[in-house]
């Protein structure tokens, strides 16, 4: 063991040593005076000393894992990740938050571990499967690399097949809507035909009508109408009266 007995001291030492080596390699000013030692000796000494500290951190990590001290393990993982020794969590970091914005400790199901606040996974699929398997006590928010998702207790989760919403916008329904609202009165036959062809194409290719597509249609109608409709209210009315929504079992 080196003279650095605590994790915090190890971290500080690693930062200083890493800074010294980087400074020597880039021929920049060292962070503190090292006397009259030669650059080659300094570089060799610091590299060997860093190996000893890395060994200490790995030993501390194993001791913490054997003792089942999840908090200490998490701190060591974070220290290693910060200093670039071992990127843990490997790729996708998952963290649970409660409604108060506090880190939520979740059972991890591993030997010698009871609860953790952070989990690491090599792939997004692994992270997603883990999130689905966790039965949280209340609705919580999950962060995967800063992307947030909502997770609900088991009794509030979807049971059986997951359903998918499908929305379509038929040209005949749009035409009926415009006639009933006295819209598209300033459009030419050519402009009206272009709108119709776009709707036919979406329908023939089985494309869902999302917000972006609905906005395109609504804006086109507004541009060719004398109306007091605002874009937002026209989109709402168009969706309510012309968009047909159906549900089916989601494809896997």
N, C-alpha and C positions, 0 to 999 in steps of 0.2 A: 504494500500500500504506500502511496505517497503521503506527504504531510497534509494533504487536503482531505479531511475526514468527512466533511458534509457535502451534500449535493450542491448547495449554493456556492460553496468555496470552489468546488470542481468546475462549476459553470463559469465562474469569474476567471478562474485560471485558464480555462480553455479559450475564452474570449481574448484574453491578453496574448496568449501564445499564438493563437490563430492570427491575430492582428500583427504580431511581430513577424511571423513568417510571410504574410502577405506583403508587409512593408518591405522586407528584405528582397523578396522576389520582384517587386515592382520598383525597387530602388527609391522608395519614398522614405521620409523621416520616420524613425522608429517611435513608438508611443512613449517610451521612456529610455533613459540612458542605460547602456549595457557595458560601460567601461571601455576597455581597449581590446576586447575580444574581436577576432576577425569575423567577417561576414560568414564565411564557410563554417566556422566553428559554431557560431550562433545558430545558423540554420540547422545544422546537424543536431545540436543540443536540444533545440526547441522541438524538432520533429520526434526525437526519441522520448522527450518528456511528455509530449502530447499522447504518444502511444500508451504510456503508463496511466495517464488520466483516463483515456478511453477504456482501459482495462478495469480501472476502478469503477467507472460508471456501469459497465456491463455486470460487474460483480454485485454492485448495489441493486441493480435491476433484478438479478436472479434472486437475491436475498428477499427483496420486496415481494416478488412473485410467489416465492416459497411460503412467505408469511401471510399471503393473501391480502396484502395492504394495497387495495386498488388505488387509493389516492396517491400513494408514493409512486406506484407504477406509472400512473398517468403523468406525474410530474417528470419522471425520468424519461418517459417517451417524449414529452414536450421538449425537454432539454436536449435530447439527442436530435430531434427534428430541427430545433433552432440552430444547433451547431453543425448540422449537416452530416452527422455520423450515421444515423439510420433513419430514414424517412418513415416514421410511424405516426399516425396511420399511413399505410403505404400509398394510397392514391385518393380514395374518397373518404373523407372524414364526416361521420354522422354524429350529430349532437341533438339531444332532445331539450325542449324548453317548455315550461309550464305557462299558464296564462299570465303569471306575474313577471314573465321574462327571466325566470331563474333556471339555471341548468338543472335538469331532472335526471336523477339517478335511476337507471334501468337495470334489472337483472340481466346478466350476460350469459348465464348458463354454463360457464366454464369452471373447471376444477380450480379450487383455491381462489376463486373470484366470486363475489356476491353482487356487487353493483358497480357500474361505471357511468360516467357522464359523456365519454367520447368513445367512439368505435371506429376502427379503420378497416377498409375493404379494398381489394385489388381492382374490382370492377363496380360499375354503377349497378349492374344487375344484382350482385351480391348484396349491396347496400339496400336496394329496394326490397329484396326478399326478406332481409332481416327486419326492416321496418314493418312489413306486413305481419311478421310473426310476433311482434311485441304487443302485449296487451297492456296498454297504458291505463292509469287510474282515471284519467279525464282527458278531454280533448287537448292535445298539445301540438306544438309546432316543431317540426324537424328541419334541421339545416344540413344539406349535403353540399359541402363546398360553397356555402353562401346562397345556395338555392333553397328556398323554403317550401315545405310541404306540411299539410295538416294530417294528423293521425288521430283516430278516435278509438274509444274503448271497444272491446270485442262485441259487446251487445249492440253497438251502434254501427258496426262495420257491415259491409255488403255480404250477404250469405248466398251461396249458390252461384249461378252464372252472373257475371257482370254484364250490365246492359249498356248499350250504345245508343246515343241519340242521333237520329238522321233528320236533316231538314232539307226541303227542296222548295224551289220557287218556280212554279209553272207560268209560262207566258200568258196563258188564258186567264189565270188568276190575277196577274199584274194588269192586264188589259181591263178586266172587270173592275179592279180597284181604281184605276185611273178614270174610267168612265163614271163611277159612282161618286168620285171626289172632284170631277171636272178638272182633271189634270192632263198634262201633256198637250195642251191646246196650242202651244207655240212651236211644237215640233213638226218637222217635215216628214214626208213618207220615208225618205232615206234614213233620217235619224231614228225614226221609230223602228225601221227594219233592222238597223244595227243593234238596237237594244234587244229586239226579239231574237236575233241570231245568237247573241251572247247568252241569253237565257236558254235557248234551245241547246247550245253547246254544253252548258253546265248540266242540263238535265240528261243529255245523251251520254255524257261521260261519267255520270253518277257522282258529281261533286256536291258536297254539302254546302249549304248557304250559311257561311259564318258572318261575323260582324263586318268584316272587310267587304265581302261581296254585297251584303245588304246595303252598305253605305254607298257603293258604286251605283247600284240601281236607284237608290233614293236621290242621290245627287244628280243623276241623269234626268230623273223626273223633274226635280226642282229647276234644273237649267232650262227646261222646255215647258214651264208652266207659269201662269199668273196665279199665285197662291200666297196665303199668309202662313203656310206651313214653314216651320223651322226644320232643319235637317234632322235634329234629334226626334222631334215629334212625328215627322214623316216616317222615319225608320221604325218607330214604335208602332205606328198604325199599319205600316206595310207588313211588319212581322206578325202582328196580331190577326190581320185579315187575309193575308196572301201566302204567308209561309206555312207549309204543311210539315208538321213534326211527327215523326214516328219513332218507335223504339224496337230494338232487336238485340239478340244476344251478341255481345262483342266478339269479334274475331280475335283469335290468339295467334 
